[in-house]
Amino acid sequence: MAGFAYYVYNSVFVSNTAFNNEEAHIYISTGASFSDVLDELQPLLEDVVAFEAVANRKGYPTNIKPGHYIIKKGMNNNDIVNTIRSNNVPIKIKFNNQERLENLAGHVANQIEADSLSLLNAMRDNDFLAEAKLDSDEALGMYVPNTYELYWNTSPEDFCKRMLSEYHRFWNEARTQKAEALKLTKEQVMSLAAIVQKETAKTDERPRVAGVYVNRIQRGMPLQADPTVIYAKKKAENDFDQVIKRVLYRDLEQDSPYNTYKYTGVPPGPITMPDISSIDAVLNYEKHDYLFFVADVSNFGYHKFAKTLRQHNRNRAEYVRWVNANGVNR
């Protein structure tokens, strides 16, 4: 009896971890077998056989739960089984600067259990888009770049529902009122913010750039935003890997609703995923009289702004001379 008691004590209550860090993270996939769980745990345990015996005694092999679990250094078999049976720990995922749903799905798939194709199908699902009151062009704008806490084994459908909930939370009363004051829908604000995002990486300049586009919209002028032309070209050629540094005159003739040289107003959807600074730059745009801007070759990253076409043409000529001198042809 003493020997049996000693065996039980060692199997159940003695530390059975084999790692030096304070904790170890394991991920149990949906549909995993007990053998799969043992394979995941094996490098972390001193005695796999003892763990297996305790797990069987506690009925764990018939009650496996997928998820992300944290095993603490010094845990015994009883603690480990209890942990992986009922203590699924949320993870933090983040995303930004994704150009299309395809890119977003791939990026998220690197952080949670769901694969990129399943995520993409859920994002494009017609019933879900109808519930979200979005069309396929607007869909990317629903995913507000941020850091979110969710379960690693969250399904693609639940991920999309969660992001829709976050989208509604982001569009609080204050932001909604500002959009209405601009006479733009939330979706149009997202599309305009995506252009601002592409035009300048300088967050302090984004409200000024946004102000230019708001002025143009209010005057009925086309936005004439080069990033929309680049997007239209990539979309028409189904090649989003190409790098285009210079827009040519022939590009401006593309017949695409994303070509803001040919069509007035905001494009039908975002040309990239705008971050929160770009969205708020549109909602809190700088009030001024500028209608034009071009890259400032004396202060890279920023732009020179102009109120008149004559002034803009002078600024643009300086930029074109720099581009030609540096051999930027495409």
Buried (B, 14 or more C-beta within 10 A) or exposed (E): EEEEEEEEEBBBEBEBBBEEEEEBEBBBBEEBEBEEBBEBBEEBBEBBEBBBBBBEBBEBBEEBBBBBBBBEBEBBBBBBBBBBBEEBEEBEBEBBEBBBBBBBBBBBBEBBBBEBEBBBBBBBBEEBBEEBEBEEBBBBBBBBBBEBEBBBBBBBBBBBBBBBEBBEEBBEEEBBEBBEEBEBBBBBBBBBBBBBBBBBEBBEBBBBBBBBBBBBBEEEEBBBBBBBBBBBBBBEEEEEEEEBEEBEEEBBEBEBBBBBBBBEBBBBBBBBBBBBBBBBBBBBBBEBEBBBBBBBBEEEEBBBBBEEEEBBBEBBEBBBEBBEEEEEEE
